[in-house]
């Protein structure tokens, strides 16, 4: 059951991040899930030590964990845009 919740929440986080970064037209459902999960891992590595909140990848399901995971997904999309287009959005 945790895997299904992880995939659904990761997909939602990836979708929201792609809406914020305006890359939603280029991504499908699978890529949104991948961005959400990898972004949560990136947020756990970069942001979590600074504020002391876990991510969805660490089994924490709270508002703070969702925000940290969303920030990680936005950072991931900014890095991808930087390499793809040469400028961050």
QUISUL-V250415 format. One record per helix or strand. SS is the DSSP state (@ for helix, = for strand). FROM is the first residue (numbers start at 1). LEN is the number of residues. If there is no record, write none. Layout:
BEGIN
ss:SS from:FROM len:LEN
ss:SS from:FROM len:LEN
END
This chain:
BEGIN
ss:@ from:2 len:19
ss:@ from:24 len:3
ss:@ from:29 len:18
ss:@ from:48 len:4
ss:@ from:56 len:3
ss:@ from:63 len:23
END
